[in-house]
Amino acid sequence: MVKRNLRKESLDGWFILAQNTENVKLIRCKHKSVWVGQTTVDPKGHALPRPIVFKVTERYEEKGEPLLFPKIEVETYWITITGLSPQEVINLYHDHGTSEQFHSEIKSDIGLERFPSCHFSSNSLILHLALLAYNTLRIIGQISLEEQDENNLPVNRRKTVSRRRLRTVMQDLMYMAGRLIYSGRRWSISFGKINPFAQLAENVLHRLRCSPG
């Protein structure tokens, strides 16, 4: 799925094609009309090597001001995936910002903005290890959201969120100062009673131990 560059393609040509294409979803409102569909030919009638999903908008008003002539806006996408409606394809592309956030965590939080080696094989190994660390921290972060007791957390960690950044997981659960204790022929770690994340870390560890596999 790739967004196309219209280059010198006619916007009016896409507008006419959208109006004449079958199985097009038409959305009309006071300020605009939107045609969403899929085509296997271009505006000139030439066959395409692969289907194109299009979204054509005829806008009658912009920023509250009525337009003397309607403004035509066109979005087109090459697709090779099947089983999705044109609107689902467009929504999936528009959600690429979420993917960029995950890329940012890999580069900044894990520290892989630049690879350390000039050898591909070495960088490949480092990337695989980073993938393991990333998935582990992501799992810990999601479990911590399910196990947390907001009353025992600092005020700045009581926000309702759907996920935690890797940096937050490392600062809250990985970088905790602790004391290694050997007693009764057993080793244990004590995080101190005043640590607000100690109980949360214990709950997460318990969940990981009890999880299958």
TILUMNU-306779 format. One line per 2 residues: their letters; for each residue x, y, z of C-alpha. Coordinates in pm, 1 decimal. Each point is the difference from the previous one (the first is absolute). Layout:
a) X Y Z | ... .
! end
This chain:
mv) 0.0 0.0 0.0 | 169.0 317.2 -127.2 .
kr) -140.0 349.8 -35.8 | 39.1 119.9 -356.3 .
nl) 141.1 327.9 -123.4 | -255.9 148.1 -238.9 .
rk) 270.5 198.9 -179.8 | -174.5 150.8 -304.9 .
es) -312.8 -212.6 17.0 | -322.5 193.4 -42.4 .
ld) -205.9 48.6 315.7 | -309.9 49.6 -213.8 .
gw) 77.9 -331.2 -170.6 | -1.4 -180.5 335.7 .
fi) -318.7 185.0 94.4 | -176.4 -127.6 -311.9 .
la) 139.1 -351.7 49.9 | -124.7 -6.6 361.1 .
qn) -348.9 99.3 -110.1 | -11.9 -269.5 -268.7 .
te) 162.0 -289.6 189.0 | -226.0 -275.8 134.1 .
nv) -18.6 -96.0 369.8 | 118.9 341.1 115.1 .
kl) -84.4 118.9 350.7 | -141.6 351.5 -19.6 .
ir) -10.5 219.8 309.9 | -187.8 327.3 -30.1 .
ck) -14.5 276.5 257.5 | -56.0 373.4 5.0 .
hk) 359.4 99.1 -66.8 | 129.9 -279.2 -223.4 .
sv) -65.8 -321.8 -191.8 | 241.4 -292.9 19.2 .
wv) 33.3 -294.9 -239.2 | 196.3 -303.4 125.0 .
gq) 57.6 -300.8 -223.7 | 238.5 -218.6 -197.7 .
tt) 89.7 -6.0 -367.0 | 209.5 -206.2 -241.0 .
vd) 22.7 275.6 -264.7 | 139.5 351.8 11.2 .
pk) -198.3 315.2 -85.8 | 99.6 -41.7 -365.9 .
gh) -141.5 -353.1 -12.6 | 336.5 -180.8 -8.4 .
al) 26.9 -330.6 188.0 | 207.1 12.3 319.2 .
pr) 261.4 -259.1 105.9 | -170.0 -19.2 343.1 .
pi) -314.3 145.8 155.0 | -17.6 353.6 132.7 .
vf) -209.1 110.9 295.7 | -113.9 359.4 -33.1 .
kv) -162.2 265.9 213.7 | -136.2 300.0 -189.7 .
te) -136.4 296.4 195.5 | -203.7 284.5 -145.8 .
ry) 19.7 277.1 258.4 | -254.3 287.4 -1.7 .
ee) 130.4 184.6 303.8 | 342.8 51.1 157.0 .
kg) 66.3 134.4 350.0 | -359.9 116.5 26.4 .
ep) 12.4 198.7 -323.4 | -210.1 -115.6 -299.4 .
ll) 197.6 -55.8 -318.9 | -98.0 160.0 -329.6 .
fp) 101.9 -319.3 -181.5 | 16.3 -343.3 166.7 .
ki) 350.6 -117.0 91.1 | 101.2 -350.7 -108.7 .
ev) 233.3 -205.8 220.4 | 126.1 -345.4 -99.0 .
et) 179.3 -277.0 191.0 | 104.5 -319.2 -178.8 .
yw) 175.2 -314.3 125.6 | 162.2 -297.8 -171.0 .
it) -111.7 -320.1 173.8 | 97.1 -366.4 -18.7 .
it) -193.1 -118.9 306.4 | -340.1 -161.6 -29.1 .
gl) -298.4 -33.8 229.1 | -15.2 365.6 106.1 .
sp) -252.2 259.6 -107.6 | 130.6 326.4 -154.4 .
qe) -88.7 190.5 318.7 | 188.9 -254.2 213.1 .
vi) 306.6 43.0 -224.0 | -10.8 378.6 41.0 .
nl) -47.3 -24.4 377.1 | 290.0 -245.7 22.2 .
yh) 229.6 238.9 -187.3 | -105.8 298.9 208.6 .
dh) 92.1 -197.3 313.2 | 365.0 -19.4 -104.7 .
gt) 74.1 265.0 262.6 | -45.7 -268.4 265.2 .
se) 265.3 -210.2 -173.3 | 235.1 298.5 1.9 .
qf) -30.8 15.2 379.5 | 123.3 -358.3 26.8 .
hs) 292.3 83.7 -231.8 | 82.6 296.0 223.0 .
ei) 13.9 -225.2 306.4 | 242.0 -237.6 -170.8 .
ks) 229.8 285.5 -101.9 | -13.0 220.8 308.3 .
di) -104.2 -218.5 296.0 | 206.1 -307.1 -92.4 .
gl) 275.5 209.5 -155.8 | 11.2 -136.3 -354.7 .
er) -10.3 324.3 -191.7 | 336.1 -100.3 -145.5 .
fp) 142.6 -347.8 -31.3 | 345.1 -40.6 155.8 .
sc) 161.9 -218.7 -263.9 | 87.2 30.7 -367.0 .
hf) -71.4 -372.0 -48.4 | -351.0 -104.1 -94.8 .
ss) 15.5 -327.9 190.5 | 96.4 174.5 325.0 .
ns) -278.2 255.7 -34.8 | -245.6 -279.3 -78.7 .
li) 89.1 -174.0 327.2 | -37.8 325.0 196.0 .
lh) -337.9 65.1 -161.3 | -121.3 -350.6 92.0 .
la) 108.3 53.4 360.4 | -173.3 339.1 0.3 .
ll) -314.7 -170.3 -129.5 | 8.3 -241.8 292.6 .
ay) 50.4 287.0 247.8 | -273.8 205.7 -165.0 .
nt) -259.4 -279.6 15.0 | 91.6 -85.4 359.7 .
lr) -34.8 361.0 114.6 | -324.8 38.3 -193.2 .
ii) -147.2 -307.5 172.1 | 111.9 126.8 341.9 .
gq) -151.5 339.3 -73.3 | -338.9 -142.2 -96.8 .
is) -8.5 -230.3 303.1 | 89.6 291.8 227.5 .
le) -304.9 190.9 -126.0 | -223.6 -291.3 98.4 .
eq) 163.8 -51.7 339.3 | 52.3 356.9 116.0 .
de) -178.6 148.8 300.2 | -28.7 372.0 -70.5 .
nn) -28.6 83.9 369.8 | 355.0 -125.7 57.0 .
lp) 157.9 178.3 -296.0 | 138.4 354.5 -28.8 .
vn) -242.0 262.4 -129.8 | 175.6 24.6 -338.3 .
rr) -57.4 -374.6 -60.3 | -373.9 -5.5 71.8 .
kt) -108.0 97.6 -349.3 | -226.8 -234.9 -190.3 .
vs) 206.8 -124.1 -293.7 | -19.4 -294.5 -239.3 .
rr) 374.1 -65.3 -7.7 | 325.3 112.1 156.2 .
rl) 306.6 110.0 -189.7 | 305.4 -219.3 40.9 .
rt) 184.2 287.9 166.8 | -270.5 17.8 268.5 .
vm) 9.5 -377.0 57.1 | 377.8 8.9 43.5 .
qd) -6.3 300.6 233.5 | -280.9 -137.7 217.7 .
lm) 75.1 -373.0 10.1 | 352.9 -62.0 -129.7 .
ym) 207.7 274.2 162.8 | -131.5 -48.7 355.8 .
ag) 268.2 8.1 266.5 | -5.2 -317.4 205.9 .
rl) 195.9 -191.7 258.1 | 118.2 -354.3 -61.5 .
iy) -53.1 -209.0 314.2 | 117.9 -352.9 81.2 .
sg) -196.5 -152.4 285.7 | -116.1 -350.2 83.0 .
rr) 216.7 -138.2 -278.8 | -200.2 199.3 -252.5 .
ws) 72.9 312.0 -201.0 | -262.0 274.5 -22.5 .
is) -29.1 365.1 -101.0 | -148.6 265.2 225.6 .
fg) -125.1 320.8 -162.7 | -103.2 177.1 318.2 .
ki) -345.4 79.7 132.6 | 0.3 359.2 -126.3 .
np) 48.5 -104.1 -363.7 | -339.9 60.1 -169.8 .
fa) 75.7 -248.2 -278.9 | 120.4 -290.8 216.9 .
ql) -341.7 -164.7 29.1 | -69.3 56.3 -368.2 .
ae) 329.5 -166.8 -94.7 | -86.3 -296.2 223.2 .
nv) -341.9 -33.3 -163.3 | 151.6 9.5 -347.1 .
lh) 260.6 -261.2 93.5 | -270.9 -222.1 143.7 .
rl) -201.4 26.2 -322.0 | 303.0 -87.9 -211.6 .
rc) 81.1 -302.4 217.8 | -357.9 -128.2 -16.6 .
sp) -49.0 58.9 -372.2 | 0.1 -317.1 -216.8 .
g) 312.2 -71.7 -202.1 .
! end
